[in-house]
Amino acid sequence: MAADLFVRALERAGPQLDADTLARAFESLEARRDIFGSPEFRFTPSDHRGTRQRRIARIRDGRWVMLTEYLK
């Protein structure tokens, strides 16, 4: 999800990429919850975090293991 949002923002920012065009591109995007359960992402001029939901994971035996669901 994060990589997809980043690529979409880069494409939307266009060839004159700089911090301002990238920030405006992020602010114009929204990402709804996907089929994998990712949280919604939304960026505003005053909040560039995208989401306040996080989950805790670790790698065990070479695989990601979720320790929590999304936390607010």
PQR file of N, CA, C, O and H, with PARSE charges and radii, in Angstrom:
ATOM      1  N   MET A   1       0.826  -1.183   0.000 -0.4000 1.5000
ATOM      2  CA  MET A   1       0.000   0.000   0.000 -0.0000 2.0000
ATOM      3  C   MET A   1       0.877   1.256   0.000  0.5500 1.7000
ATOM      4  O   MET A   1       0.649   2.174  -0.788 -0.5500 1.4000
ATOM      5  N   ALA A   2       1.864   1.293   0.870 -0.4000 1.5000
ATOM      6  CA  ALA A   2       2.707   2.481   0.954 -0.0000 2.0000
ATOM      7  C   ALA A   2       3.485   2.703  -0.346  0.5500 1.7000
ATOM      8  O   ALA A   2       3.603   3.833  -0.821 -0.5500 1.4000
ATOM      9  H   ALA A   2       2.049   0.547   1.510  0.4000 1.0000
ATOM     10  N   ALA A   3       4.005   1.630  -0.908 -0.4000 1.5000
ATOM     11  CA  ALA A   3       4.752   1.756  -2.162 -0.0000 2.0000
ATOM     12  C   ALA A   3       3.839   2.220  -3.284  0.5500 1.7000
ATOM     13  O   ALA A   3       4.232   3.059  -4.095 -0.5500 1.4000
ATOM     14  H   ALA A   3       3.909   0.713  -0.522  0.4000 1.0000
ATOM     15  N   ASP A   4       2.624   1.684  -3.341 -0.4000 1.5000
ATOM     16  CA  ASP A   4       1.662   2.085  -4.361 -0.0000 2.0000
ATOM     17  C   ASP A   4       1.318   3.564  -4.213  0.5500 1.7000
ATOM     18  O   ASP A   4       1.271   4.284  -5.210 -0.5500 1.4000
ATOM     19  H   ASP A   4       2.305   1.002  -2.682  0.4000 1.0000
ATOM     20  N   LEU A   5       1.078   4.028  -2.994 -0.4000 1.5000
ATOM     21  CA  LEU A   5       0.782   5.444  -2.775 -0.0000 2.0000
ATOM     22  C   LEU A   5       1.940   6.327  -3.218  0.5500 1.7000
ATOM     23  O   LEU A   5       1.735   7.371  -3.838 -0.5500 1.4000
ATOM     24  H   LEU A   5       1.117   3.443  -2.183  0.4000 1.0000
ATOM     25  N   PHE A   6       3.157   5.903  -2.896 -0.4000 1.5000
ATOM     26  CA  PHE A   6       4.332   6.680  -3.263 -0.0000 2.0000
ATOM     27  C   PHE A   6       4.461   6.790  -4.775  0.5500 1.7000
ATOM     28  O   PHE A   6       4.721   7.875  -5.295 -0.5500 1.4000
ATOM     29  H   PHE A   6       3.324   5.055  -2.392  0.4000 1.0000
ATOM     30  N   VAL A   7       4.285   5.687  -5.482 -0.4000 1.5000
ATOM     31  CA  VAL A   7       4.379   5.703  -6.946 -0.0000 2.0000
ATOM     32  C   VAL A   7       3.269   6.574  -7.532  0.5500 1.7000
ATOM     33  O   VAL A   7       3.522   7.360  -8.445 -0.5500 1.4000
ATOM     34  H   VAL A   7       4.074   4.805  -5.059  0.4000 1.0000
ATOM     35  N   ARG A   8       2.054   6.446  -7.022 -0.4000 1.5000
ATOM     36  CA  ARG A   8       0.948   7.283  -7.519 -0.0000 2.0000
ATOM     37  C   ARG A   8       1.237   8.760  -7.297  0.5500 1.7000
ATOM     38  O   ARG A   8       0.955   9.583  -8.168 -0.5500 1.4000
ATOM     39  H   ARG A   8       1.850   5.808  -6.280  0.4000 1.0000
ATOM     40  N   ALA A   9       1.797   9.107  -6.138 -0.4000 1.5000
ATOM     41  CA  ALA A   9       2.133  10.508  -5.859 -0.0000 2.0000
ATOM     42  C   ALA A   9       3.240  10.992  -6.794  0.5500 1.7000
ATOM     43  O   ALA A   9       3.179  12.117  -7.288 -0.5500 1.4000
ATOM     44  H   ALA A   9       2.026   8.439  -5.431  0.4000 1.0000
ATOM     45  N   LEU A  10       4.247  10.159  -7.041 -0.4000 1.5000
ATOM     46  CA  LEU A  10       5.308  10.543  -7.970 -0.0000 2.0000
ATOM     47  C   LEU A  10       4.746  10.795  -9.366  0.5500 1.7000
ATOM     48  O   LEU A  10       5.102  11.777 -10.017 -0.5500 1.4000
ATOM     49  H   LEU A  10       4.297   9.245  -6.639  0.4000 1.0000
ATOM     50  N   GLU A  11       3.873   9.910  -9.819 -0.4000 1.5000
ATOM     51  CA  GLU A  11       3.262  10.086 -11.145 -0.0000 2.0000
ATOM     52  C   GLU A  11       2.437  11.363 -11.199  0.5500 1.7000
ATOM     53  O   GLU A  11       2.486  12.097 -12.186 -0.5500 1.4000
ATOM     54  H   GLU A  11       3.583   9.112  -9.290  0.4000 1.0000
ATOM     55  N   ARG A  12       1.688  11.625 -10.151 -0.4000 1.5000
ATOM     56  CA  ARG A  12       0.836  12.810 -10.123 -0.0000 2.0000
ATOM     57  C   ARG A  12       1.659  14.089 -10.004  0.5500 1.7000
ATOM     58  O   ARG A  12       1.259  15.127 -10.530 -0.5500 1.4000
ATOM     59  H   ARG A  12       1.648  11.028  -9.350  0.4000 1.0000
ATOM     60  N   ALA A  13       2.794  14.034  -9.326 -0.4000 1.5000
ATOM     61  CA  ALA A  13       3.653  15.215  -9.171 -0.0000 2.0000
ATOM     62  C   ALA A  13       4.236  15.647 -10.514  0.5500 1.7000
ATOM     63  O   ALA A  13       4.490  16.833 -10.725 -0.5500 1.4000
ATOM     64  H   ALA A  13       3.120  13.190  -8.899  0.4000 1.0000
ATOM     65  N   GLY A  14       4.447  14.712 -11.406 -0.4000 1.5000
ATOM     66  CA  GLY A  14       4.915  15.038 -12.748 -0.0000 2.0000
ATOM     67  C   GLY A  14       6.418  15.221 -12.851  0.5500 1.7000
ATOM     68  O   GLY A  14       7.159  14.978 -11.898 -0.5500 1.4000
ATOM     69  H   GLY A  14       4.241  13.748 -11.235  0.4000 1.0000
ATOM     70  N   PRO A  15       6.852  15.655 -14.026 -0.5600 1.5000
ATOM     71  CA  PRO A  15       8.292  15.737 -14.297  0.2800 2.0000
ATOM     72  C   PRO A  15       9.013  16.851 -13.533  0.5500 1.7000
ATOM     73  O   PRO A  15      10.235  16.803 -13.394 -0.5500 1.4000
ATOM     74  N   GLN A  16       8.291  17.837 -13.042 -0.4000 1.5000
ATOM     75  CA  GLN A  16       8.918  18.930 -12.286 -0.0000 2.0000
ATOM     76  C   GLN A  16       8.906  18.605 -10.788  0.5500 1.7000
ATOM     77  O   GLN A  16       8.489  19.421  -9.966 -0.5500 1.4000
ATOM     78  H   GLN A  16       7.298  17.876 -13.155  0.4000 1.0000
ATOM     79  N   LEU A  17       9.367  17.408 -10.455 -0.4000 1.5000
ATOM     80  CA  LEU A  17       9.308  16.904  -9.091 -0.0000 2.0000
ATOM     81  C   LEU A  17      10.181  17.724  -8.141  0.5500 1.7000
ATOM     82  O   LEU A  17      11.371  17.927  -8.381 -0.5500 1.4000
ATOM     83  H   LEU A  17       9.706  16.745 -11.122  0.4000 1.0000
ATOM     84  N   ASP A  18       9.567  18.181  -7.073 -0.4000 1.5000
ATOM     85  CA  ASP A  18      10.286  18.768  -5.945 -0.0000 2.0000
ATOM     86  C   ASP A  18       9.432  18.525  -4.703  0.5500 1.7000
ATOM     87  O   ASP A  18       8.365  17.918  -4.800 -0.5500 1.4000
ATOM     88  H   ASP A  18       8.600  18.016  -6.878  0.4000 1.0000
ATOM     89  N   ALA A  19       9.877  18.980  -3.562 -0.4000 1.5000
ATOM     90  CA  ALA A  19       9.157  18.704  -2.311 -0.0000 2.0000
ATOM     91  C   ALA A  19       7.731  19.246  -2.356  0.5500 1.7000
ATOM     92  O   ALA A  19       6.810  18.589  -1.870 -0.5500 1.4000
ATOM     93  H   ALA A  19      10.744  19.473  -3.484  0.4000 1.0000
ATOM     94  N   ASP A  20       7.532  20.426  -2.929 -0.4000 1.5000
ATOM     95  CA  ASP A  20       6.196  21.024  -2.974 -0.0000 2.0000
ATOM     96  C   ASP A  20       5.248  20.266  -3.889  0.5500 1.7000
ATOM     97  O   ASP A  20       4.099  20.019  -3.521 -0.5500 1.4000
ATOM     98  H   ASP A  20       8.280  20.959  -3.324  0.4000 1.0000
ATOM     99  N   THR A  21       5.718  19.889  -5.092 -0.4000 1.5000
ATOM    100  CA  THR A  21       4.829  19.158  -6.004 -0.0000 2.0000
ATOM    101  C   THR A  21       4.505  17.775  -5.452  0.5500 1.7000
ATOM    102  O   THR A  21       3.393  17.278  -5.632 -0.5500 1.4000
ATOM    103  H   THR A  21       6.651  20.090  -5.391  0.4000 1.0000
ATOM    104  N   LEU A  22       5.475  17.150  -4.779 -0.4000 1.5000
ATOM    105  CA  LEU A  22       5.217  15.833  -4.199 -0.0000 2.0000
ATOM    106  C   LEU A  22       4.228  15.946  -3.038  0.5500 1.7000
ATOM    107  O   LEU A  22       3.333  15.110  -2.917 -0.5500 1.4000
ATOM    108  H   LEU A  22       6.379  17.554  -4.633  0.4000 1.0000
ATOM    109  N   ALA A  23       4.371  16.954  -2.190 -0.4000 1.5000
ATOM    110  CA  ALA A  23       3.436  17.151  -1.084 -0.0000 2.0000
ATOM    111  C   ALA A  23       2.025  17.391  -1.609  0.5500 1.7000
ATOM    112  O   ALA A  23       1.072  16.798  -1.105 -0.5500 1.4000
ATOM    113  H   ALA A  23       5.098  17.633  -2.289  0.4000 1.0000
ATOM    114  N   ARG A  24       1.881  18.248  -2.609 -0.4000 1.5000
ATOM    115  CA  ARG A  24       0.548  18.500  -3.183 -0.0000 2.0000
ATOM    116  C   ARG A  24      -0.037  17.244  -3.823  0.5500 1.7000
ATOM    117  O   ARG A  24      -1.243  17.008  -3.749 -0.5500 1.4000
ATOM    118  H   ARG A  24       2.656  18.730  -3.018  0.4000 1.0000
ATOM    119  N   ALA A  25       0.809  16.450  -4.444 -0.4000 1.5000
ATOM    120  CA  ALA A  25       0.329  15.208  -5.051 -0.0000 2.0000
ATOM    121  C   ALA A  25      -0.198  14.264  -3.977  0.5500 1.7000
ATOM    122  O   ALA A  25      -1.266  13.675  -4.147 -0.5500 1.4000
ATOM    123  H   ALA A  25       1.788  16.642  -4.505  0.4000 1.0000
ATOM    124  N   PHE A  26       0.536  14.109  -2.871 -0.4000 1.5000
ATOM    125  CA  PHE A  26       0.052  13.273  -1.772 -0.0000 2.0000
ATOM    126  C   PHE A  26      -1.273  13.800  -1.240  0.5500 1.7000
ATOM    127  O   PHE A  26      -2.184  13.021  -0.959 -0.5500 1.4000
ATOM    128  H   PHE A  26       1.404  14.587  -2.734  0.4000 1.0000
ATOM    129  N   GLU A  27      -1.386  15.117  -1.099 -0.4000 1.5000
ATOM    130  CA  GLU A  27      -2.608  15.715  -0.554 -0.0000 2.0000
ATOM    131  C   GLU A  27      -3.818  15.482  -1.456  0.5500 1.7000
ATOM    132  O   GLU A  27      -4.957  15.562  -0.997 -0.5500 1.4000
ATOM    133  H   GLU A  27      -0.646  15.749  -1.327  0.4000 1.0000
ATOM    134  N   SER A  28      -3.582  15.196  -2.721 -0.4000 1.5000
ATOM    135  CA  SER A  28      -4.697  14.964  -3.646 -0.0000 2.0000
ATOM    136  C   SER A  28      -5.101  13.492  -3.707  0.5500 1.7000
ATOM    137  O   SER A  28      -6.077  13.147  -4.373 -0.5500 1.4000
ATOM    138  H   SER A  28      -2.657  15.131  -3.094  0.4000 1.0000
ATOM    139  N   LEU A  29      -4.361  12.622  -3.018 -0.4000 1.5000
ATOM    140  CA  LEU A  29      -4.643  11.188  -3.046 -0.0000 2.0000
ATOM    141  C   LEU A  29      -5.421  10.737  -1.819  0.5500 1.7000
ATOM    142  O   LEU A  29      -5.296  11.310  -0.737 -0.5500 1.4000
ATOM    143  H   LEU A  29      -3.568  12.902  -2.476  0.4000 1.0000
ATOM    144  N   GLU A  30      -6.207   9.722  -2.006 -0.4000 1.5000
ATOM    145  CA  GLU A  30      -6.831   9.001  -0.904 -0.0000 2.0000
ATOM    146  C   GLU A  30      -6.700   7.524  -1.195  0.5500 1.7000
ATOM    147  O   GLU A  30      -6.785   7.098  -2.346 -0.5500 1.4000
ATOM    148  H   GLU A  30      -6.308   9.257  -2.885  0.4000 1.0000
ATOM    149  N   ALA A  31      -6.497   6.758  -0.168 -0.4000 1.5000
ATOM    150  CA  ALA A  31      -6.427   5.308  -0.335 -0.0000 2.0000
ATOM    151  C   ALA A  31      -7.385   4.678   0.658  0.5500 1.7000
ATOM    152  O   ALA A  31      -7.237   4.828   1.871 -0.5500 1.4000
ATOM    153  H   ALA A  31      -6.429   7.104   0.767  0.4000 1.0000
ATOM    154  N   ARG A  32      -8.349   3.986   0.135 -0.4000 1.5000
ATOM    155  CA  ARG A  32      -9.316   3.293   0.982 -0.0000 2.0000
ATOM    156  C   ARG A  32      -8.734   1.965   1.445  0.5500 1.7000
ATOM    157  O   ARG A  32      -7.742   1.475   0.906 -0.5500 1.4000
ATOM    158  H   ARG A  32      -8.469   3.864  -0.850  0.4000 1.0000
ATOM    159  N   ARG A  33      -9.368   1.409   2.441 -0.4000 1.5000
ATOM    160  CA  ARG A  33      -8.957   0.110   2.958 -0.0000 2.0000
ATOM    161  C   ARG A  33      -8.941  -0.904   1.805  0.5500 1.7000
ATOM    162  O   ARG A  33      -9.892  -0.973   1.027 -0.5500 1.4000
ATOM    163  H   ARG A  33     -10.174   1.807   2.879  0.4000 1.0000
ATOM    164  N   ASP A  34      -7.876  -1.680   1.698 -0.4000 1.5000
ATOM    165  CA  ASP A  34      -7.780  -2.626   0.584 -0.0000 2.0000
ATOM    166  C   ASP A  34      -8.193  -4.038   1.022  0.5500 1.7000
ATOM    167  O   ASP A  34      -8.582  -4.255   2.169 -0.5500 1.4000
ATOM    168  H   ASP A  34      -7.103  -1.624   2.330  0.4000 1.0000
ATOM    169  N   ILE A  35      -8.102  -4.977   0.097 -0.4000 1.5000
ATOM    170  CA  ILE A  35      -8.547  -6.340   0.391 -0.0000 2.0000
ATOM    171  C   ILE A  35      -7.650  -7.036   1.405  0.5500 1.7000
ATOM    172  O   ILE A  35      -8.013  -8.075   1.956 -0.5500 1.4000
ATOM    173  H   ILE A  35      -7.786  -4.800  -0.835  0.4000 1.0000
ATOM    174  N   PHE A  36      -6.475  -6.459   1.648 -0.4000 1.5000
ATOM    175  CA  PHE A  36      -5.557  -7.043   2.619 -0.0000 2.0000
ATOM    176  C   PHE A  36      -5.721  -6.430   4.006  0.5500 1.7000
ATOM    177  O   PHE A  36      -5.014  -6.809   4.940 -0.5500 1.4000
ATOM    178  H   PHE A  36      -6.180  -5.615   1.201  0.4000 1.0000
ATOM    179  N   GLY A  37      -6.651  -5.485   4.144 -0.4000 1.5000
ATOM    180  CA  GLY A  37      -6.924  -4.898   5.445 -0.0000 2.0000
ATOM    181  C   GLY A  37      -6.076  -3.700   5.815  0.5500 1.7000
ATOM    182  O   GLY A  37      -6.051  -3.300   6.979 -0.5500 1.4000
ATOM    183  H   GLY A  37      -7.225  -5.177   3.386  0.4000 1.0000
ATOM    184  N   SER A  38      -5.381  -3.121   4.852 -0.4000 1.5000
ATOM    185  CA  SER A  38      -4.583  -1.929   5.149 -0.0000 2.0000
ATOM    186  C   SER A  38      -5.490  -0.793   5.609  0.5500 1.7000
ATOM    187  O   SER A  38      -6.651  -0.730   5.206 -0.5500 1.4000
ATOM    188  H   SER A  38      -5.401  -3.446   3.906  0.4000 1.0000
ATOM    189  N   PRO A  39      -4.976   0.101   6.444 -0.5600 1.5000
ATOM    190  CA  PRO A  39      -5.802   1.227   6.884  0.2800 2.0000
ATOM    191  C   PRO A  39      -5.997   2.228   5.749  0.5500 1.7000
ATOM    192  O   PRO A  39      -5.271   2.201   4.756 -0.5500 1.4000
ATOM    193  N   GLU A  40      -6.978   3.105   5.905 -0.4000 1.5000
ATOM    194  CA  GLU A  40      -7.165   4.182   4.938 -0.0000 2.0000
ATOM    195  C   GLU A  40      -6.045   5.194   5.113  0.5500 1.7000
ATOM    196  O   GLU A  40      -5.557   5.416   6.221 -0.5500 1.4000
ATOM    197  H   GLU A  40      -7.568   3.126   6.712  0.4000 1.0000
ATOM    198  N   PHE A  41      -5.643   5.806   3.999 -0.4000 1.5000
ATOM    199  CA  PHE A  41      -4.630   6.856   4.029 -0.0000 2.0000
ATOM    200  C   PHE A  41      -5.230   8.120   3.450  0.5500 1.7000
ATOM    201  O   PHE A  41      -5.925   8.080   2.435 -0.5500 1.4000
ATOM    202  H   PHE A  41      -6.039   5.625   3.098  0.4000 1.0000
ATOM    203  N   ARG A  42      -4.959   9.243   4.099 -0.4000 1.5000
ATOM    204  CA  ARG A  42      -5.405  10.540   3.610 -0.0000 2.0000
ATOM    205  C   ARG A  42      -4.394  11.573   4.085  0.5500 1.7000
ATOM    206  O   ARG A  42      -3.991  11.567   5.248 -0.5500 1.4000
ATOM    207  H   ARG A  42      -4.395   9.275   4.923  0.4000 1.0000
ATOM    208  N   PHE A  43      -3.987  12.457   3.185 -0.4000 1.5000
ATOM    209  CA  PHE A  43      -2.999  13.483   3.497 -0.0000 2.0000
ATOM    210  C   PHE A  43      -3.637  14.849   3.343  0.5500 1.7000
ATOM    211  O   PHE A  43      -4.431  15.064   2.427 -0.5500 1.4000
ATOM    212  H   PHE A  43      -4.315  12.462   2.240  0.4000 1.0000
ATOM    213  N   THR A  44      -3.302  15.769   4.222 -0.4000 1.5000
ATOM    214  CA  THR A  44      -3.794  17.141   4.153 -0.0000 2.0000
ATOM    215  C   THR A  44      -2.595  18.081   4.264  0.5500 1.7000
ATOM    216  O   THR A  44      -1.505  17.647   4.634 -0.5500 1.4000
ATOM    217  H   THR A  44      -2.657  15.595   4.966  0.4000 1.0000
ATOM    218  N   PRO A  45      -2.783  19.353   3.949 -0.5600 1.5000
ATOM    219  CA  PRO A  45      -1.663  20.302   4.085  0.2800 2.0000
ATOM    220  C   PRO A  45      -1.107  20.370   5.509  0.5500 1.7000
ATOM    221  O   PRO A  45       0.071  20.672   5.696 -0.5500 1.4000
ATOM    222  N   SER A  46      -1.933  20.096   6.502 -0.4000 1.5000
ATOM    223  CA  SER A  46      -1.456  20.187   7.885 -0.0000 2.0000
ATOM    224  C   SER A  46      -1.135  18.826   8.509  0.5500 1.7000
ATOM    225  O   SER A  46      -0.681  18.769   9.652 -0.5500 1.4000
ATOM    226  H   SER A  46      -2.891  19.851   6.350  0.4000 1.0000
ATOM    227  N   ASP A  47      -1.365  17.732   7.778 -0.4000 1.5000
ATOM    228  CA  ASP A  47      -1.105  16.404   8.324 -0.0000 2.0000
ATOM    229  C   ASP A  47      -0.604  15.489   7.209  0.5500 1.7000
ATOM    230  O   ASP A  47      -1.382  15.027   6.374 -0.5500 1.4000
ATOM    231  H   ASP A  47      -1.735  17.779   6.850  0.4000 1.0000
ATOM    232  N   HIS A  48       0.682  15.238   7.206 -0.4000 1.5000
ATOM    233  CA  HIS A  48       1.288  14.396   6.174 -0.0000 2.0000
ATOM    234  C   HIS A  48       1.579  12.985   6.669  0.5500 1.7000
ATOM    235  O   HIS A  48       2.331  12.250   6.029 -0.5500 1.4000
ATOM    236  H   HIS A  48       1.314  15.614   7.884  0.4000 1.0000
ATOM    237  N   ARG A  49       0.997  12.601   7.794 -0.4000 1.5000
ATOM    238  CA  ARG A  49       1.227  11.235   8.289 -0.0000 2.0000
ATOM    239  C   ARG A  49       0.455  10.198   7.488  0.5500 1.7000
ATOM    240  O   ARG A  49       0.890   9.051   7.393 -0.5500 1.4000
ATOM    241  H   ARG A  49       0.387  13.198   8.314  0.4000 1.0000
ATOM    242  N   GLY A  50      -0.660  10.567   6.920 -0.4000 1.5000
ATOM    243  CA  GLY A  50      -1.442   9.634   6.120 -0.0000 2.0000
ATOM    244  C   GLY A  50      -2.432   8.822   6.928  0.5500 1.7000
ATOM    245  O   GLY A  50      -3.610   8.747   6.579 -0.5500 1.4000
ATOM    246  H   GLY A  50      -1.014  11.499   6.997  0.4000 1.0000
ATOM    247  N   THR A  51      -1.971   8.225   7.985 -0.4000 1.5000
ATOM    248  CA  THR A  51      -2.837   7.444   8.861 -0.0000 2.0000
ATOM    249  C   THR A  51      -2.242   7.451  10.261  0.5500 1.7000
ATOM    250  O   THR A  51      -1.044   7.662  10.448 -0.5500 1.4000
ATOM    251  H   THR A  51      -1.014   8.286   8.269  0.4000 1.0000
ATOM    252  N   ARG A  52      -3.086   7.220  11.210 -0.4000 1.5000
ATOM    253  CA  ARG A  52      -2.617   7.123  12.593 -0.0000 2.0000
ATOM    254  C   ARG A  52      -2.713   5.677  13.093  0.5500 1.7000
ATOM    255  O   ARG A  52      -2.507   5.406  14.276 -0.5500 1.4000
ATOM    256  H   ARG A  52      -4.060   7.048  11.058  0.4000 1.0000
ATOM    257  N   GLN A  53      -3.021   4.779  12.202 -0.4000 1.5000
ATOM    258  CA  GLN A  53      -3.145   3.376  12.583 -0.0000 2.0000
ATOM    259  C   GLN A  53      -1.845   2.640  12.284  0.5500 1.7000
ATOM    260  O   GLN A  53      -1.256   2.801  11.215 -0.5500 1.4000
ATOM    261  H   GLN A  53      -3.189   4.999  11.242  0.4000 1.0000
ATOM    262  N   ARG A  54      -1.414   1.841  13.234 -0.4000 1.5000
ATOM    263  CA  ARG A  54      -0.198   1.054  13.077 -0.0000 2.0000
ATOM    264  C   ARG A  54      -0.440  -0.349  13.601  0.5500 1.7000
ATOM    265  O   ARG A  54      -1.346  -0.570  14.405 -0.5500 1.4000
ATOM    266  H   ARG A  54      -1.893   1.711  14.102  0.4000 1.0000
ATOM    267  N   ARG A  55       0.354  -1.280  13.153 -0.4000 1.5000
ATOM    268  CA  ARG A  55       0.320  -2.603  13.744 -0.0000 2.0000
ATOM    269  C   ARG A  55       1.757  -3.056  13.998  0.5500 1.7000
ATOM    270  O   ARG A  55       2.701  -2.571  13.374 -0.5500 1.4000
ATOM    271  H   ARG A  55       1.089  -1.100  12.500  0.4000 1.0000
ATOM    272  N   ILE A  56       1.889  -3.965  14.899 -0.4000 1.5000
ATOM    273  CA  ILE A  56       3.204  -4.438  15.291 -0.0000 2.0000
ATOM    274  C   ILE A  56       3.417  -5.827  14.700  0.5500 1.7000
ATOM    275  O   ILE A  56       2.564  -6.709  14.804 -0.5500 1.4000
ATOM    276  H   ILE A  56       1.122  -4.359  15.406  0.4000 1.0000
ATOM    277  N   ALA A  57       4.580  -5.991  14.078 -0.4000 1.5000
ATOM    278  CA  ALA A  57       4.914  -7.272  13.448 -0.0000 2.0000
ATOM    279  C   ALA A  57       6.368  -7.595  13.750  0.5500 1.7000
ATOM    280  O   ALA A  57       7.144  -6.731  14.159 -0.5500 1.4000
ATOM    281  H   ALA A  57       5.273  -5.274  13.994  0.4000 1.0000
ATOM    282  N   ARG A  58       6.712  -8.833  13.543 -0.4000 1.5000
ATOM    283  CA  ARG A  58       8.103  -9.251  13.680 -0.0000 2.0000
ATOM    284  C   ARG A  58       8.371 -10.329  12.646  0.5500 1.7000
ATOM    285  O   ARG A  58       7.446 -10.905  12.073 -0.5500 1.4000
ATOM    286  H   ARG A  58       6.081  -9.535  13.211  0.4000 1.0000
ATOM    287  N   ILE A  59       9.629 -10.591  12.418 -0.4000 1.5000
ATOM    288  CA  ILE A  59       9.998 -11.660  11.499 -0.0000 2.0000
ATOM    289  C   ILE A  59      10.364 -12.876  12.333  0.5500 1.7000
ATOM    290  O   ILE A  59      11.221 -12.815  13.215 -0.5500 1.4000
ATOM    291  H   ILE A  59      10.381 -10.123  12.883  0.4000 1.0000
ATOM    292  N   ARG A  60       9.694 -13.980  12.033 -0.4000 1.5000
ATOM    293  CA  ARG A  60       9.950 -15.240  12.726 -0.0000 2.0000
ATOM    294  C   ARG A  60      10.133 -16.319  11.661  0.5500 1.7000
ATOM    295  O   ARG A  60       9.268 -16.510  10.807 -0.5500 1.4000
ATOM    296  H   ARG A  60       8.998 -14.029  11.317  0.4000 1.0000
ATOM    297  N   ASP A  61      11.240 -17.005  11.718 -0.4000 1.5000
ATOM    298  CA  ASP A  61      11.559 -18.051  10.736 -0.0000 2.0000
ATOM    299  C   ASP A  61      11.470 -17.529   9.301  0.5500 1.7000
ATOM    300  O   ASP A  61      10.999 -18.230   8.406 -0.5500 1.4000
ATOM    301  H   ASP A  61      11.942 -16.850  12.412  0.4000 1.0000
ATOM    302  N   GLY A  62      11.930 -16.287   9.092 -0.4000 1.5000
ATOM    303  CA  GLY A  62      11.967 -15.710   7.753 -0.0000 2.0000
ATOM    304  C   GLY A  62      10.644 -15.206   7.232  0.5500 1.7000
ATOM    305  O   GLY A  62      10.546 -14.862   6.054 -0.5500 1.4000
ATOM    306  H   GLY A  62      12.313 -15.718   9.819  0.4000 1.0000
ATOM    307  N   ARG A  63       9.616 -15.148   8.071 -0.4000 1.5000
ATOM    308  CA  ARG A  63       8.283 -14.694   7.630 -0.0000 2.0000
ATOM    309  C   ARG A  63       7.777 -13.615   8.570  0.5500 1.7000
ATOM    310  O   ARG A  63       8.063 -13.638   9.767 -0.5500 1.4000
ATOM    311  H   ARG A  63       9.695 -15.427   9.028  0.4000 1.0000
ATOM    312  N   TRP A  64       7.012 -12.655   8.015 -0.4000 1.5000
ATOM    313  CA  TRP A  64       6.387 -11.631   8.844 -0.0000 2.0000
ATOM    314  C   TRP A  64       5.256 -12.259   9.637  0.5500 1.7000
ATOM    315  O   TRP A  64       4.430 -12.988   9.088 -0.5500 1.4000
ATOM    316  H   TRP A  64       6.780 -12.636   7.043  0.4000 1.0000
ATOM    317  N   VAL A  65       5.223 -11.976  10.919 -0.4000 1.5000
ATOM    318  CA  VAL A  65       4.159 -12.450  11.803 -0.0000 2.0000
ATOM    319  C   VAL A  65       3.557 -11.226  12.485  0.5500 1.7000
ATOM    320  O   VAL A  65       4.259 -10.482  13.169 -0.5500 1.4000
ATOM    321  H   VAL A  65       5.894 -11.384  11.365  0.4000 1.0000
ATOM    322  N   MET A  66       2.260 -11.020  12.296 -0.4000 1.5000
ATOM    323  CA  MET A  66       1.578  -9.887  12.920 -0.0000 2.0000
ATOM    324  C   MET A  66       1.354 -10.186  14.396  0.5500 1.7000
ATOM    325  O   MET A  66       0.814 -11.232  14.756 -0.5500 1.4000
ATOM    326  H   MET A  66       1.689 -11.624  11.739  0.4000 1.0000
ATOM    327  N   LEU A  67       1.771  -9.265  15.236 -0.4000 1.5000
ATOM    328  CA  LEU A  67       1.577  -9.430  16.671 -0.0000 2.0000
ATOM    329  C   LEU A  67       0.322  -8.728  17.157  0.5500 1.7000
ATOM    330  O   LEU A  67      -0.231  -9.097  18.193 -0.5500 1.4000
ATOM    331  H   LEU A  67       2.210  -8.415  14.945  0.4000 1.0000
ATOM    332  N   THR A  68      -0.142  -7.709  16.417 -0.4000 1.5000
ATOM    333  CA  THR A  68      -1.370  -6.995  16.774 -0.0000 2.0000
ATOM    334  C   THR A  68      -2.165  -6.701  15.521  0.5500 1.7000
ATOM    335  O   THR A  68      -1.635  -6.753  14.412 -0.5500 1.4000
ATOM    336  H   THR A  68       0.307  -7.409  15.575  0.4000 1.0000
ATOM    337  N   GLU A  69      -3.429  -6.395  15.698 -0.4000 1.5000
ATOM    338  CA  GLU A  69      -4.228  -5.813  14.622 -0.0000 2.0000
ATOM    339  C   GLU A  69      -3.848  -4.333  14.546  0.5500 1.7000
ATOM    340  O   GLU A  69      -2.986  -3.880  15.300 -0.5500 1.4000
ATOM    341  H   GLU A  69      -3.860  -6.352  16.600  0.4000 1.0000
ATOM    342  N   TYR A  70      -4.473  -3.582  13.654 -0.4000 1.5000
ATOM    343  CA  TYR A  70      -4.161  -2.149  13.565 -0.0000 2.0000
ATOM    344  C   TYR A  70      -4.577  -1.455  14.853  0.5500 1.7000
ATOM    345  O   TYR A  70      -5.687  -1.647  15.348 -0.5500 1.4000
ATOM    346  H   TYR A  70      -5.173  -3.949  13.041  0.4000 1.0000
ATOM    347  N   LEU A  71      -3.674  -0.650  15.382 -0.4000 1.5000
ATOM    348  CA  LEU A  71      -3.899   0.109  16.605 -0.0000 2.0000
ATOM    349  C   LEU A  71      -4.103   1.568  16.245  0.5500 1.7000
ATOM    350  O   LEU A  71      -3.490   2.066  15.301 -0.5500 1.4000
ATOM    351  H   LEU A  71      -2.772  -0.494  14.979  0.4000 1.0000
ATOM    352  N   LYS A  72      -4.950   2.250  16.978 -0.4000 1.5000
ATOM    353  CA  LYS A  72      -5.158   3.683  16.736 -0.0000 2.0000
ATOM    354  C   LYS A  72      -4.402   4.487  17.748  0.5500 1.7000
ATOM    355  O   LYS A  72      -4.446   5.717  17.717 -0.5500 1.4000
ATOM    356  H   LYS A  72      -5.449   1.845  17.745  0.4000 1.0000
TER
END
